[in-house]
Amino acid sequence: MIPREIFLIAMERRETPRVPFVETSIAFDIGQKLLGRKVTPLYIPQLGLEMRNVEDEKALSRLLRRDNISFRFTAPTLSKRPVGKGGQPFAGDGLIKSMDDFRSKFSLPDPGDDDLYGPIEQFIEGKEEFPVICSMRLGFLSALVSIGFQTYMEAIYLDPELIDAVTGAYVDWSAKAIRRLCDMGVDAIKTTDDFAFNTGPFMSPASFRQWVIPYHERAYREISVPWILHTDGEITGILQDLFTMGINGIHPIDPNCMDIRAFKRDYGDKVCILGNVNINTLSMGTPEETYAEARDLIRDLAPGYGYIVSSGNSVPNYAKPENVLALVRAIEEFGKY
């Protein structure tokens, strides 16, 4: 079987010859270190996105025995952008604090602009044996970032018009983009709207059902390919709500606050599980520790199928190349059924 077939069958929780390895976010610099050479990036300047071109993405997948190639396609957020270790950018405070800000500052690129999709056509046409997974957001997290966490939570009670305007704009943008991307031939959509702290969801389940689910439905109903939902944090309180949206896979079952083995026991019959080699291990551990963590995850989660090895978030620029290779070695040695 080729990687695309193995991935799609695993997403259906059916029998595969081996445990797939899927990683949708391997940062640019660590990718160059692993490949041992400079790569030429692709840009979508209207979205502020930089990505590997399809040939380098395939080369990285073949090197790592990864079962996918990926690109990101998200509307820009309006926030401050502090930079952390290794040039890693982070979202700072939001810039849309009021309806006056929304009317005067908020705008998004036209999701119908053909120029946005030119680089993506290269992925679709050149994917060869790999599934193409598009990572994007449905709307909640983009709205949260653009408004700012504190202001967003206050606005639920004090300025619901602002929440409706910003979230609605992002969701409608995502819905149009998803429809086009699925029609173009992506093999899966991965959405990356985080919903929780390590201690529990950002908001009560009742608020989640009011301010997230109905908005996201406007976008996720356009997904016509397998759907992987990513969220960090402790999501037990909203888990049943996530299942009602019809997700096919869930990533990563945050290793810092959730038990992926218990999750597989309790929910492995409902959804494919992707995860969750801790990025702390990948970035601060040893190759031996990384190898052992991946080995133990495969041992405990592979039985019964419906499991895909992945990181506990992403592979950042500050990950150690030798640890990434140790992860690959463990998958190679223990991942066969």
C-alpha positions as CSV (number, residue, x, y, z in Angstrom):
1,M,0.0,0.0,0.0
2,I,1.1,3.5,-0.7
3,P,1.1,6.1,2.1
4,R,-2.2,7.7,0.9
5,E,-4.0,4.4,1.1
6,I,-2.6,3.6,4.5
7,F,-3.5,7.0,5.9
8,L,-7.1,6.9,4.6
9,I,-7.7,3.4,5.8
10,A,-6.3,4.2,9.3
11,M,-8.6,7.3,9.4
12,E,-11.5,4.8,9.0
13,R,-10.0,2.7,11.9
14,R,-9.6,-0.3,9.7
15,E,-6.8,-2.7,9.4
16,T,-3.5,-1.4,8.0
17,P,-0.2,-3.2,7.5
18,R,1.6,-0.7,9.8
19,V,1.0,2.2,12.0
20,P,1.1,5.4,9.9
21,F,3.2,8.4,10.8
22,V,1.5,11.8,10.1
23,E,3.0,15.1,11.0
24,T,1.3,18.2,9.5
25,S,3.6,20.8,10.9
26,I,7.4,20.4,10.7
27,A,8.8,23.9,11.0
28,F,10.9,25.3,8.2
29,D,14.3,25.4,9.8
30,I,14.2,22.0,11.4
31,G,13.1,20.7,8.0
32,Q,16.2,22.1,6.4
33,K,18.4,20.6,9.2
34,L,16.9,17.2,8.6
35,L,17.3,17.4,4.8
36,G,20.8,18.8,5.2
37,R,20.3,21.6,2.7
38,K,18.5,24.8,2.1
39,V,15.1,24.7,0.6
40,T,13.2,27.2,-1.5
41,P,10.0,28.3,0.2
42,L,6.7,28.9,-1.4
43,Y,4.8,32.0,-0.3
44,I,1.2,33.1,-0.2
45,P,1.9,36.7,0.7
46,Q,-1.8,37.7,1.0
47,L,-2.1,35.2,3.9
48,G,1.4,35.8,5.3
49,L,2.2,32.1,4.8
50,E,5.6,30.5,4.0
51,M,5.8,26.8,3.3
52,R,8.0,24.2,1.7
53,N,7.4,23.5,-2.0
54,V,5.9,20.2,-2.8
55,E,9.2,18.6,-4.0
56,D,11.0,19.4,-0.7
57,E,7.9,18.4,1.3
58,K,8.0,15.0,-0.4
59,A,11.7,14.7,0.1
60,L,11.2,15.3,3.8
61,S,8.4,12.7,4.0
62,R,10.6,10.1,2.3
63,L,13.5,10.8,4.6
64,L,11.3,10.5,7.7
65,R,9.0,7.7,6.3
66,R,6.2,10.2,7.0
67,D,2.8,9.3,5.4
68,N,1.7,12.7,4.3
69,I,2.6,16.0,2.8
70,S,1.0,19.2,4.1
71,F,0.5,22.9,3.7
72,R,-1.2,25.5,5.8
73,F,-4.0,27.8,4.5
74,T,-5.3,30.2,7.1
75,A,-6.7,33.7,7.0
76,P,-4.4,36.2,8.7
77,T,-5.1,37.3,12.2
78,L,-5.0,40.8,13.5
79,S,-2.7,40.8,16.6
80,K,0.7,41.7,17.9
81,R,3.4,39.2,16.9
82,P,6.1,38.7,19.5
83,V,8.9,36.3,18.5
84,G,10.2,33.6,20.8
85,K,13.2,31.2,20.8
86,G,14.6,30.3,17.4
87,G,12.5,33.0,15.7
88,Q,9.3,31.2,16.6
89,P,6.4,33.7,16.2
90,F,3.6,33.8,18.7
91,A,0.3,35.6,18.8
92,G,0.2,38.6,21.1
93,D,-2.7,40.7,22.2
94,G,-5.5,41.2,19.6
95,L,-6.1,44.5,17.8
96,I,-9.9,44.3,17.3
97,K,-11.2,45.5,20.6
98,S,-14.5,47.0,19.6
99,M,-17.0,47.3,16.7
100,D,-15.3,50.6,15.7
101,D,-12.0,48.6,15.4
102,F,-13.9,46.0,13.4
103,R,-15.3,48.5,11.0
104,S,-12.1,50.5,10.5
105,K,-9.3,47.8,10.8
106,F,-10.7,44.4,10.0
107,S,-10.4,43.0,6.5
108,L,-9.5,39.6,5.0
109,P,-8.1,38.6,1.6
110,D,-10.8,37.5,-0.9
111,P,-11.1,33.7,-0.4
112,G,-12.2,33.5,-4.1
113,D,-8.9,35.0,-5.3
114,D,-7.3,32.6,-7.7
115,D,-3.8,33.8,-6.8
116,L,-4.2,32.3,-3.3
117,Y,-4.5,28.8,-4.7
118,G,-1.7,28.8,-7.2
119,P,0.9,27.3,-4.8
120,I,-1.7,24.7,-3.6
121,E,-2.2,23.4,-7.2
122,Q,1.5,22.3,-7.1
123,F,0.7,20.1,-4.0
124,I,-2.3,18.6,-5.6
125,E,-0.6,17.9,-9.0
126,G,2.7,16.7,-7.5
127,K,1.6,14.7,-4.5
128,E,2.4,11.3,-6.1
129,E,2.0,8.6,-3.4
130,F,1.2,10.9,-0.5
131,P,-2.0,12.3,0.9
132,V,-2.2,16.1,0.9
133,I,-3.4,17.4,4.3
134,C,-4.4,21.0,4.5
135,S,-4.1,22.6,7.9
136,M,-6.4,25.6,8.6
137,R,-8.7,27.1,11.2
138,L,-12.5,27.2,11.1
139,G,-12.8,30.5,12.9
140,F,-12.9,30.4,16.7
141,L,-9.2,30.7,17.4
142,S,-8.6,33.3,14.7
143,A,-11.4,35.4,16.3
144,L,-10.0,34.8,19.8
145,V,-6.5,35.9,18.6
146,S,-7.7,38.9,16.8
147,I,-9.9,40.2,19.7
148,G,-7.5,39.1,22.4
149,F,-8.3,36.4,25.0
150,Q,-9.4,38.7,27.9
151,T,-11.5,41.0,25.6
152,Y,-13.1,38.0,23.9
153,M,-14.2,36.4,27.1
154,E,-15.6,39.7,28.4
155,A,-17.3,40.4,25.1
156,I,-19.4,37.3,25.4
157,Y,-21.3,39.2,28.0
158,L,-20.6,42.8,27.3
159,D,-20.3,43.0,23.5
160,P,-21.7,39.9,21.8
161,E,-22.0,41.9,18.5
162,L,-18.2,41.9,18.3
163,I,-17.9,38.2,18.8
164,D,-20.6,37.6,16.1
165,A,-18.9,39.9,13.6
166,V,-15.4,38.7,14.0
167,T,-16.1,35.0,14.3
168,G,-18.7,35.2,11.5
169,A,-16.2,36.8,9.2
170,Y,-13.5,34.1,9.8
171,V,-16.0,31.2,9.6
172,D,-17.4,32.5,6.3
173,W,-13.9,32.9,4.9
174,S,-13.0,29.4,6.0
175,A,-16.2,27.9,4.5
176,K,-15.4,29.3,1.1
177,A,-11.8,28.2,1.2
178,I,-12.7,24.7,2.4
179,R,-15.1,24.2,-0.4
180,R,-12.5,25.2,-3.0
181,L,-9.7,23.2,-1.4
182,C,-11.8,20.0,-1.3
183,D,-12.9,20.5,-4.9
184,M,-9.2,20.9,-5.8
185,G,-8.4,17.5,-4.4
186,V,-6.9,17.7,-0.9
187,D,-7.1,14.4,0.8
188,A,-7.9,15.6,4.3
189,I,-8.5,18.8,6.3
190,K,-6.9,19.4,9.7
191,T,-8.4,22.2,11.7
192,T,-6.3,23.8,14.4
193,D,-8.7,25.8,16.6
194,D,-7.5,25.3,20.2
195,F,-10.3,25.1,22.7
196,A,-8.7,24.5,26.1
197,F,-6.2,25.2,28.8
198,N,-4.3,22.3,30.5
199,T,-7.0,22.6,33.2
200,G,-10.1,22.5,31.0
201,P,-11.9,24.3,28.2
202,F,-11.6,28.0,27.7
203,M,-15.3,28.4,28.3
204,S,-18.2,26.5,29.8
205,P,-19.8,23.7,27.7
206,A,-22.9,25.9,27.5
207,S,-20.9,28.9,26.1
208,F,-19.1,26.5,23.8
209,R,-22.4,25.4,22.3
210,Q,-23.5,29.0,21.8
211,W,-20.3,30.7,20.6
212,V,-18.4,27.9,18.8
213,I,-20.5,25.0,17.5
214,P,-23.1,26.9,15.5
215,Y,-20.5,29.2,13.9
216,H,-18.2,26.3,13.1
217,E,-21.0,24.4,11.5
218,R,-21.1,27.0,8.7
219,A,-17.6,26.0,7.8
220,Y,-17.3,22.3,8.7
221,R,-20.4,21.3,6.6
222,E,-18.2,22.2,3.6
223,I,-15.6,19.5,4.5
224,S,-16.1,16.6,2.1
225,V,-12.9,14.8,2.9
226,P,-11.6,13.2,6.2
227,W,-11.4,15.7,9.0
228,I,-8.8,15.8,11.7
229,L,-9.5,18.1,14.6
230,H,-6.6,19.5,16.5
231,T,-6.9,21.1,19.9
232,D,-4.4,21.4,22.8
233,G,-5.6,21.2,26.4
234,E,-7.9,19.2,28.6
235,I,-11.0,18.8,26.4
236,T,-13.0,16.2,28.4
237,G,-15.8,18.7,29.2
238,I,-16.5,19.5,25.6
239,L,-15.6,16.1,24.0
240,Q,-19.1,15.0,23.2
241,D,-19.8,18.3,21.5
242,L,-16.7,17.8,19.4
243,F,-17.9,14.4,18.4
244,T,-21.3,15.8,17.3
245,M,-19.5,17.8,14.6
246,G,-18.6,14.6,12.8
247,I,-14.8,14.6,13.1
248,N,-12.9,11.6,11.8
249,G,-9.7,12.0,13.7
250,I,-8.5,13.9,16.7
251,H,-5.0,15.3,17.5
252,P,-3.0,15.2,19.8
253,I,-4.7,14.3,23.1
254,D,-2.4,16.7,24.9
255,P,0.3,14.7,26.7
256,N,0.7,17.5,29.3
257,C,-2.8,17.0,30.7
258,M,-4.6,14.0,29.1
259,D,-4.1,10.3,29.1
260,I,-4.1,9.1,25.5
261,R,-4.3,5.4,26.6
262,A,-7.5,6.0,28.5
263,F,-8.8,8.0,25.6
264,K,-8.2,5.1,23.2
265,R,-9.9,2.8,25.6
266,D,-13.0,5.0,26.0
267,Y,-13.3,6.6,22.6
268,G,-11.2,4.5,20.1
269,D,-14.4,3.2,18.6
270,K,-15.5,6.7,17.7
271,V,-12.5,8.5,16.2
272,C,-9.0,7.9,14.9
273,I,-6.4,9.1,17.4
274,L,-3.3,10.9,16.3
275,G,-0.6,11.7,18.8
276,N,1.2,12.3,21.0
277,V,5.0,12.3,21.3
278,N,5.7,15.2,23.6
279,I,7.4,18.2,22.0
280,N,9.3,18.6,25.3
281,T,10.8,15.2,24.7
282,L,11.6,16.2,21.0
283,S,13.2,19.4,22.0
284,M,14.8,18.8,25.4
285,G,15.0,15.0,25.8
286,T,17.5,12.5,24.4
287,P,17.2,10.2,21.4
288,E,16.8,7.3,23.8
289,E,13.9,9.0,25.6
290,T,12.2,9.9,22.3
291,Y,12.6,6.3,21.0
292,A,11.2,4.8,24.2
293,E,8.2,7.2,24.3
294,A,7.3,6.5,20.6
295,R,7.8,2.7,21.2
296,D,5.5,2.7,24.2
297,L,2.8,4.7,22.4
298,I,2.8,2.2,19.5
299,R,2.7,-0.8,21.9
300,D,-0.2,0.6,23.8
301,L,-2.3,2.3,21.2
302,A,-1.8,0.4,17.9
303,P,-3.9,-2.7,18.9
304,G,-7.3,-2.5,17.4
305,Y,-6.1,0.0,14.7
306,G,-7.4,3.5,14.5
307,Y,-4.0,5.0,15.7
308,I,-1.6,7.3,13.9
309,V,1.8,8.3,15.4
310,S,2.3,12.1,15.5
311,S,3.8,14.7,17.8
312,G,2.0,16.1,20.8
313,N,1.6,19.4,18.9
314,S,4.1,19.9,16.1
315,V,7.8,19.7,15.3
316,P,9.2,23.1,16.1
317,N,12.4,24.7,14.9
318,Y,13.9,24.1,18.3
319,A,13.4,20.3,18.2
320,K,16.5,18.2,18.0
321,P,17.1,16.6,14.7
322,E,18.5,13.5,16.4
323,N,15.3,13.1,18.4
324,V,13.1,13.4,15.3
325,L,15.2,10.6,13.7
326,A,14.9,8.5,16.9
327,L,11.1,8.8,16.6
328,V,11.3,7.6,13.0
329,R,13.5,4.7,14.0
330,A,11.0,3.6,16.7
331,I,8.1,3.7,14.2
332,E,10.1,1.7,11.7
333,E,11.0,-1.0,14.3
334,F,7.7,-1.3,16.2
335,G,5.0,0.0,13.8
336,K,4.3,-3.1,11.8
337,Y,1.2,-5.1,12.6
